[in-house]
Amino acid sequence: MELHRKYHKEQLKSITDFAESLYADVLEQNSSATISENKLNTLNQNIDIAVQITQIHEPSIRTELDTVGTKLWNACTRTMRKDGLETATIEFLSRARGFAFLMLECAVGRQREDCSVLNQLDIGLKILEKAALREKQLSKGPKDSGEKNDIPLKLSAEYYILRSNLVAILPPKTSIIVDYAEHMLSKLPRQVLQQDVALTERLSDLLFDIGKNLMDRKEYADAEKWLQRALDALSQEPLDMLTPDARELRLCILYGLVRVNLDLKYTNSETKAMDLHIVLEKEYGHRLEVLLLGLDVIQAQKSPDSQRYYDQLGQFSKGLATDVLEQLLLQRFASHGIENLIERGFITYIWMKTASPGVDDGLESLRTVVAKLTETWKSRLSGEATHAALILIWKKVTAAFDVKEYGSAQSWCQLALHPIFGNAGESNISKIKSSLYLIADLEKKINSMRTGAQ
């Protein structure tokens, strides 16, 4: 799992501590112990950790990584210039310098102050010319499969994505830009994208940028094609594996596709826009932009459904209310540890989320809020508040049983067993566990009947 936003300070501390130790070893390169197998294994482990880090917010940590990384890089570079070094020593120093580079990358953060943002495209193109020569040399390397030989392929993929990105922001000569980007992307080593989530997300981000630029220029047919490619690229990974930024990107892509299809006016565009908006509602239904987009989708129909428009406005009001309450609960009440307000706000939130008729309605939102609340508050509900919460949750369990949605009933029961409801009491816990046993037994019987029918 990628260390995104919520990285572990302990791991970052271990990286800097190891880098300091490695720096001392590089300065004493005459010692054979420097390249012990244990040291090499530890270096590889720290490289794996550093590769996964995508964002660090604390300036003090970034400063430390930058200082130690720069020191290690310079020491490795100076030592590698010496004559008479053994091949094993050179390989070790090369990996150590790669580790230093990763530390420097972590220290930079994601401030987007690169050539493209600062309008220094001339510098960017010159750098890419040098990168093209390097990529050409890498492409001539061995083609055998294996972890070591995957590295050149990953670097090659990075290069082509970067090249396409720079082309995509050049002054608008649409046909040239799109054709060149298409040419660059056709060279991407696809097998690497299937193995690297971060690369897949970067590719999807690039495809979205191209589609958005085309949409801004009202070239909706081409925009729809590139946005769909962005969605296809991102859909290769399960939703729960995506980073928070990637989930936001998916929202933007789906939103753009709905907008494009509303503007295209093709025979099937209206249906596609409605289908895509259903996906948006399912995954991001609480977001203001999705609620407003729903009104536009209804208005764009040849015969707008006034009742649905009214219902959407009603949902809009409910969505705003739950969003405001969620922000109050997590950002104000929980952060200040106001137990009385936390419990009252949380019970009200559960009531609002369980009021919808669908057996799964509110489940994912409650899971998310429970996880965030537990992380911030680090306490349990009182016995009285727990009892009130379980009454509301149990209504969902009963509703799911009534329509034989045993999977949904199981999910609600599992939510009720969360530690935040730890003061439920023995009788309530026994009741929930008995329901889970019953669900397991029913599903077993259903599966047996299906197997027998086959």
Legacy VTK file of the C-alpha trace (Angstrom):
# vtk DataFile Version 3.0
C-alpha trace
ASCII
DATASET POLYDATA
POINTS 454 float
0.000 0.000 0.000
1.363 3.355 -1.040
2.430 5.702 1.784
0.251 8.620 0.717
-0.552 11.461 3.149
-0.565 9.128 6.167
3.013 7.964 6.090
4.765 6.609 9.164
7.214 8.945 10.887
9.042 5.928 12.245
9.841 4.737 8.730
11.042 8.178 7.672
13.215 8.295 10.780
14.675 4.890 9.890
15.452 6.165 6.371
17.422 9.168 7.631
19.192 7.119 10.328
20.219 4.511 7.784
21.358 7.223 5.351
23.628 8.691 8.048
25.092 5.234 8.676
25.510 4.695 4.938
27.238 8.071 4.591
29.811 7.021 7.216
30.387 3.734 5.362
30.906 5.523 2.045
33.527 7.792 3.618
35.404 4.681 4.810
35.163 2.800 1.550
38.355 0.802 2.175
36.502 -1.358 4.731
35.166 -4.585 3.224
32.418 -4.595 5.861
30.881 -1.659 4.022
29.439 -4.009 1.428
28.298 -6.794 3.706
25.234 -8.709 2.585
23.314 -7.408 5.575
24.113 -3.797 4.624
23.057 -4.424 1.006
19.764 -6.002 2.099
19.044 -3.087 4.430
19.793 -0.657 1.597
17.340 -2.465 -0.685
14.659 -2.410 2.028
15.068 1.343 2.519
14.925 1.892 -1.235
11.598 0.034 -1.328
10.226 2.260 1.452
11.478 5.487 -0.168
9.936 4.563 -3.528
6.475 4.345 -1.931
6.534 7.800 -0.332
4.642 10.295 -2.499
3.998 13.269 -0.225
5.420 14.724 2.984
3.775 17.792 4.488
6.095 18.640 7.402
8.818 21.101 6.265
11.179 19.922 9.024
11.119 16.323 7.765
11.614 17.448 4.148
14.573 19.599 5.221
16.202 16.679 7.027
15.719 14.367 4.047
17.168 17.010 1.725
20.228 17.608 3.930
21.078 13.948 4.479
20.226 12.984 0.892
22.459 15.702 -0.565
25.327 14.720 1.725
25.019 11.036 0.755
24.742 11.834 -2.968
27.896 13.966 -2.932
29.855 11.368 -0.944
28.878 8.567 -3.347
29.713 10.694 -6.386
33.168 11.622 -5.053
33.984 8.032 -4.086
32.894 6.636 -7.467
35.460 8.880 -9.175
38.325 6.984 -7.505
40.380 4.586 -9.597
40.711 0.883 -8.878
37.332 0.294 -7.272
35.966 -3.242 -7.461
32.840 -3.877 -9.523
30.862 -4.862 -6.411
31.859 -1.602 -4.726
30.798 0.461 -7.740
27.443 -1.334 -7.889
26.885 -0.724 -4.181
27.762 2.970 -4.505
25.449 3.271 -7.483
22.553 1.853 -5.459
23.445 4.106 -2.530
23.372 7.122 -4.835
20.007 5.975 -6.173
18.764 5.825 -2.583
20.054 9.379 -2.032
18.171 10.518 -5.131
14.930 9.006 -3.801
15.448 10.877 -0.528
15.833 14.132 -2.457
12.665 13.351 -4.416
10.793 12.848 -1.134
12.147 16.150 0.156
10.914 18.113 -2.855
7.271 17.284 -2.088
4.559 17.875 -4.704
4.621 21.616 -5.123
4.307 21.479 -8.919
6.980 24.167 -9.336
8.405 22.513 -12.432
9.195 23.750 -15.919
5.602 23.425 -17.114
4.077 25.442 -14.257
6.756 28.147 -14.405
6.465 28.501 -18.215
10.081 27.409 -18.708
9.230 25.080 -21.587
12.512 25.782 -23.366
14.450 24.363 -20.403
12.059 21.437 -20.145
12.560 20.525 -23.795
16.361 20.689 -23.464
16.211 18.375 -20.447
14.000 15.983 -22.375
16.525 15.903 -25.227
19.096 14.563 -22.764
16.532 12.173 -21.307
15.801 10.869 -24.812
19.439 9.830 -25.223
19.378 8.049 -21.870
16.121 6.304 -22.718
17.571 5.121 -26.015
20.543 3.590 -24.181
18.248 1.929 -21.639
16.087 0.429 -24.386
19.153 -1.402 -25.742
19.628 -3.228 -22.434
18.755 -6.890 -21.739
15.117 -7.852 -22.265
15.021 -10.657 -19.689
12.235 -10.490 -17.134
13.075 -9.924 -13.510
12.974 -7.194 -10.882
16.290 -5.605 -11.926
15.342 -5.482 -15.594
11.942 -3.962 -14.783
13.680 -0.775 -13.617
14.689 0.379 -17.150
11.125 -0.271 -18.325
9.726 1.849 -15.497
12.158 4.659 -16.296
11.189 4.412 -19.958
7.502 4.664 -19.045
8.244 7.716 -16.863
10.052 9.334 -19.779
7.225 8.857 -22.290
4.599 10.069 -19.823
6.702 13.161 -19.069
7.278 13.801 -22.764
3.571 13.522 -23.524
2.787 15.824 -20.611
5.108 18.536 -21.911
3.636 18.253 -25.393
0.104 18.476 -23.998
0.706 21.957 -22.532
2.348 23.509 -25.593
0.486 26.337 -27.412
-2.765 25.018 -28.927
-2.151 23.371 -32.276
-4.603 20.649 -31.472
-3.970 18.141 -34.243
-0.182 18.285 -33.784
-0.423 18.006 -29.986
-2.845 15.087 -30.026
-0.970 13.204 -32.746
2.374 13.652 -31.003
0.969 12.650 -27.618
-0.602 9.604 -29.272
2.775 8.711 -30.774
4.592 9.073 -27.443
2.000 7.047 -25.545
2.106 4.253 -28.115
5.705 3.618 -27.000
4.743 3.057 -23.349
5.748 -0.398 -22.043
2.264 -1.598 -21.058
3.466 -4.482 -18.898
5.017 -2.005 -16.447
1.752 -0.079 -16.063
0.022 -3.253 -14.914
2.571 -3.615 -12.097
2.979 -0.010 -10.941
-0.026 1.817 -9.454
1.782 5.179 -9.282
2.663 5.071 -12.996
-0.907 4.134 -13.893
-2.207 7.116 -11.935
0.283 9.459 -13.630
-0.765 8.180 -17.052
-4.431 8.661 -16.214
-3.684 12.198 -14.981
-1.969 12.989 -18.282
-4.832 11.572 -20.376
-7.278 13.623 -18.316
-5.266 16.826 -18.896
-5.331 16.251 -22.656
-9.070 15.532 -22.583
-9.762 18.594 -20.440
-7.759 20.853 -22.782
-9.766 19.535 -25.726
-13.003 20.067 -23.801
-12.011 23.671 -23.026
-11.554 24.186 -26.780
-15.039 22.693 -27.362
-13.641 19.738 -29.307
-15.998 17.404 -27.522
-15.633 14.281 -29.675
-11.850 14.121 -29.170
-12.222 15.147 -25.521
-14.614 12.237 -24.909
-12.089 9.799 -26.381
-9.189 10.975 -24.197
-11.287 11.201 -21.036
-12.542 7.664 -21.613
-8.947 6.490 -22.000
-8.103 8.210 -18.714
-10.968 6.385 -17.000
-9.958 3.043 -18.526
-6.369 3.496 -17.325
-7.435 4.332 -13.779
-10.021 1.538 -13.704
-7.266 -1.076 -13.948
-6.824 -0.701 -10.180
-9.520 -1.502 -7.573
-11.073 1.582 -5.992
-9.803 0.686 -2.530
-6.217 0.589 -3.855
-6.326 4.139 -5.229
-4.676 7.000 -3.362
-6.875 9.927 -2.216
-5.543 12.039 -5.113
-6.409 9.268 -7.577
-9.955 9.072 -6.231
-10.267 12.829 -6.781
-8.911 12.334 -10.294
-11.522 9.637 -10.955
-14.219 12.081 -9.838
-12.888 14.736 -12.253
-12.732 12.258 -15.149
-16.283 10.988 -14.617
-17.527 14.556 -14.196
-15.801 15.585 -17.441
-17.271 12.619 -19.330
-20.786 13.528 -18.208
-20.273 17.158 -19.278
-18.834 16.137 -22.653
-21.722 13.780 -23.388
-24.236 16.479 -22.481
-22.564 18.749 -25.063
-22.069 16.151 -27.812
-25.772 15.780 -28.707
-25.191 12.345 -30.264
-28.005 9.793 -30.340
-26.655 7.837 -27.378
-24.941 10.737 -25.579
-27.870 11.431 -23.268
-28.014 7.793 -22.152
-24.245 7.682 -21.608
-24.371 10.869 -19.540
-27.120 9.397 -17.350
-25.257 6.088 -16.903
-22.028 7.868 -15.975
-23.854 10.087 -13.517
-25.306 7.004 -11.821
-21.718 5.833 -11.254
-20.834 9.276 -9.886
-23.801 9.226 -7.516
-22.850 5.776 -6.261
-19.209 6.698 -5.565
-19.372 10.439 -4.818
-23.064 11.112 -4.205
-22.388 13.379 -1.224
-20.277 15.831 -3.245
-21.836 19.189 -4.096
-20.598 19.167 -7.705
-22.179 15.748 -8.295
-25.534 16.883 -6.889
-25.540 19.992 -9.101
-24.509 17.959 -12.139
-27.513 15.700 -11.543
-29.819 18.680 -12.053
-28.099 19.480 -15.364
-28.478 15.864 -16.520
-32.231 15.977 -15.833
-32.603 19.351 -17.578
-30.751 18.085 -20.663
-33.318 15.336 -21.302
-35.782 15.792 -24.149
-38.631 15.380 -21.670
-37.271 16.457 -18.270
-38.688 14.519 -15.329
-40.013 17.214 -12.981
-40.613 14.772 -10.112
-37.052 13.493 -10.340
-35.796 17.089 -10.425
-37.761 17.774 -7.232
-36.395 14.613 -5.592
-32.873 15.627 -6.593
-33.328 19.005 -4.927
-34.516 17.198 -1.807
-31.464 14.951 -1.903
-29.342 18.046 -2.434
-30.617 19.496 0.858
-30.018 16.224 2.726
-26.535 15.924 1.265
-25.600 19.425 2.380
-26.928 18.768 5.873
-24.975 15.525 6.330
-21.816 17.101 4.886
-22.012 20.025 7.316
-22.638 17.676 10.244
-19.739 15.438 9.196
-17.369 18.420 9.087
-18.548 19.638 12.495
-18.183 16.169 13.979
-14.698 15.413 12.649
-13.068 18.835 12.377
-14.519 20.558 15.446
-16.080 18.246 18.028
-13.663 15.302 17.728
-10.504 17.400 17.451
-11.408 19.192 20.708
-12.619 16.022 22.449
-16.041 17.437 23.397
-17.650 14.112 24.358
-21.227 15.339 24.750
-21.278 17.056 21.347
-19.437 14.158 19.694
-22.041 11.647 20.855
-25.030 13.831 19.980
-23.583 14.736 16.582
-22.601 11.150 15.789
-26.015 9.699 16.704
-27.702 12.373 14.573
-25.353 11.516 11.698
-26.196 7.800 11.989
-29.903 8.653 12.045
-29.590 10.762 8.873
-27.555 8.116 7.053
-29.833 5.206 7.995
-33.044 7.083 7.117
-32.762 6.257 3.390
-34.774 3.204 2.283
-31.984 1.295 0.485
-30.427 -1.472 2.592
-26.894 -0.314 1.707
-27.614 3.425 1.872
-25.245 5.184 4.251
-23.079 2.136 4.970
-19.880 3.332 3.257
-20.232 6.865 4.633
-20.667 5.515 8.159
-17.659 3.226 7.803
-15.524 6.186 6.736
-16.756 8.483 9.510
-16.354 5.762 12.162
-12.748 5.163 11.047
-11.894 8.890 11.044
-13.662 9.518 14.347
-11.829 6.633 16.021
-8.505 7.918 14.721
-9.087 11.462 16.017
-11.070 10.883 19.195
-9.509 7.560 20.292
-12.385 6.753 22.652
-15.652 4.808 22.829
-19.235 5.991 22.903
-20.933 5.875 26.275
-23.329 3.003 26.971
-26.387 5.197 26.364
-25.062 6.591 23.061
-23.983 3.116 21.935
-27.473 1.762 22.618
-29.046 4.564 20.539
-26.628 3.948 17.656
-27.237 0.195 17.647
-31.022 0.684 17.511
-30.587 2.658 14.268
-28.089 0.185 12.802
-30.281 -2.775 13.766
-33.142 -1.342 11.695
-30.860 -1.657 8.650
-29.973 -5.246 9.589
-33.676 -6.118 9.856
-34.478 -4.399 6.543
-31.698 -6.351 4.812
-32.986 -9.644 6.270
-36.518 -8.861 5.080
-35.384 -8.649 1.445
-32.875 -11.513 1.854
-29.872 -9.234 1.274
-27.687 -11.245 3.626
-24.425 -9.665 2.455
-25.732 -6.223 3.417
-26.999 -7.525 6.756
-23.554 -8.969 7.433
-21.869 -5.631 6.636
-24.141 -3.735 9.046
-23.507 -6.325 11.786
-19.753 -6.014 11.281
-20.049 -2.236 11.572
-21.947 -2.682 14.850
-19.007 -4.681 16.226
-16.570 -1.793 15.675
-14.604 -0.875 18.853
-16.291 2.534 18.982
-19.446 0.640 20.032
-17.472 -1.296 22.647
-19.924 -0.378 25.419
-22.740 -2.269 23.718
-23.073 -4.787 26.534
-22.965 -8.579 26.419
-26.580 -9.043 25.315
-26.242 -6.725 22.299
-22.915 -8.237 21.259
-24.371 -11.757 21.541
-27.358 -10.689 19.427
-25.085 -9.310 16.687
-22.801 -12.351 16.689
-25.807 -14.694 16.554
-27.028 -12.805 13.492
-23.628 -13.238 11.838
-23.714 -16.988 12.533
-27.238 -17.153 11.094
-26.160 -15.255 7.967
-23.200 -17.583 7.458
-25.503 -20.610 7.821
-28.072 -19.187 5.376
-25.415 -18.360 2.786
-23.964 -21.851 3.155
-27.395 -23.388 2.480
-27.974 -21.101 -0.507
-24.597 -22.042 -1.992
-25.350 -25.746 -1.458
-28.689 -25.381 -3.246
-27.012 -23.609 -6.165
-24.350 -26.298 -6.385
-27.032 -29.007 -6.336
-29.023 -27.236 -9.052
-25.982 -27.229 -11.323
LINES 1 455
454 0 1 2 3 4 5 6 7 8 9 10 11 12 13 14 15 16 17 18 19 20 21 22 23 24 25 26 27 28 29 30 31 32 33 34 35 36 37 38 39 40 41 42 43 44 45 46 47 48 49 50 51 52 53 54 55 56 57 58 59 60 61 62 63 64 65 66 67 68 69 70 71 72 73 74 75 76 77 78 79 80 81 82 83 84 85 86 87 88 89 90 91 92 93 94 95 96 97 98 99 100 101 102 103 104 105 106 107 108 109 110 111 112 113 114 115 116 117 118 119 120 121 122 123 124 125 126 127 128 129 130 131 132 133 134 135 136 137 138 139 140 141 142 143 144 145 146 147 148 149 150 151 152 153 154 155 156 157 158 159 160 161 162 163 164 165 166 167 168 169 170 171 172 173 174 175 176 177 178 179 180 181 182 183 184 185 186 187 188 189 190 191 192 193 194 195 196 197 198 199 200 201 202 203 204 205 206 207 208 209 210 211 212 213 214 215 216 217 218 219 220 221 222 223 224 225 226 227 228 229 230 231 232 233 234 235 236 237 238 239 240 241 242 243 244 245 246 247 248 249 250 251 252 253 254 255 256 257 258 259 260 261 262 263 264 265 266 267 268 269 270 271 272 273 274 275 276 277 278 279 280 281 282 283 284 285 286 287 288 289 290 291 292 293 294 295 296 297 298 299 300 301 302 303 304 305 306 307 308 309 310 311 312 313 314 315 316 317 318 319 320 321 322 323 324 325 326 327 328 329 330 331 332 333 334 335 336 337 338 339 340 341 342 343 344 345 346 347 348 349 350 351 352 353 354 355 356 357 358 359 360 361 362 363 364 365 366 367 368 369 370 371 372 373 374 375 376 377 378 379 380 381 382 383 384 385 386 387 388 389 390 391 392 393 394 395 396 397 398 399 400 401 402 403 404 405 406 407 408 409 410 411 412 413 414 415 416 417 418 419 420 421 422 423 424 425 426 427 428 429 430 431 432 433 434 435 436 437 438 439 440 441 442 443 444 445 446 447 448 449 450 451 452 453
